[in-house]
Amino acid sequence: MTKSLQGKVAVLTGASRNIGKAVATELVKRGAKVVIGDVLDAEGEATVKELNTSAGEKVAAFIHTDVTQYSANRALFALAESEFGGVDIAFLNAGIGTNANTMFLPMDDAMDDRMLDINTTGVVKGTKVAMLHLAKRGGGVIVNTASVAGFLAGPTMSIYNASKHGVIGWTRSCAIYQPVCNVRVNAVCPTWVDTDLAVDLAENDEGNPFTEIFAKMPRVSSETVVEAVLTLIEDESRNTQTLLALPGGVIRPQEPVSQYPELVNDEFAQIAAKRIPDTVAYYKRKLEEARKREGI
């Protein structure tokens, strides 16, 4: 295999097993070093040991990481710098599916907050930390794990759908950072994969019709999802792209809705086009302020 990522360093969250582990393994095969952050310490340490043993050298490191906390995200990226010299790639993959059918569950603050904190706010916090480290390196790419649920809706996964809609909106709001600091932000959007997450989402409540429906849903292979992630990493033309990974090995972008005509007139279009360079310059200043403030 061509070492297309030789010399690159990748940070991955939620990568102790399943899709995250498969992506980490592929990154190492392509020449990258990887740093894995997860709350599953035993699995994470085992994955890193496996990668290092297979490579015959240190190509991977692990640190316990709660993606809902800035301190943990900062420690994760700091470890990548201390172990391997910097960060070029971030795969923000941590997520949960438990209690996704929330409408008639107990009014439990912690339960509902947990889904949004991990799936959505965790991506926001991870992106903010990653952006500063990648900018320091001269650029790179962030891939967020969203889902086809970020475009669809249904009562059986209501809060999960909302969490992934949030990841889509966040990702699509990041186009400006490529001209600002050469950082691309994309999202991979798989349908059902046979992982622990899918089991959580299926619920298996007695009398729930969704359990039978779920059993018949077509699945996407983990290989297709990994291919989609690597496409977003390696193809430098892809920025704020939401890439579907579908059954049958299908990988294709889900394009956003174009601007509503009612929101645009000639005067607005002219002013918006004229101010693009000023906008880039503004965000370059904000980037430097953030790097100085955070010491990155």
Secondary structure by P-SEA (a helix, b strand, c coil): cccccccbbbbbccccccaaaaaaaaaaaabbbbbbbccaaaaaaaaaaaaaaaaccccccccccccccaaaaaaaaaaaaaacccccbbbcbbbbbcccccccccccaaaaaaaaacccaaaaaaaaaaaaaaaaaccbbbbbbbcccccccccccaaaaaaaaaaaaaaaacccccccccbbbbbbbbcccccaaaaaaaccccccaaaaaaaacccccaaaaaaaaaaaaccccccccbbbbbccbbbbbbcccccccccccaaaaaaaaaaaaaaaaaaaaaaaaaaaaacc
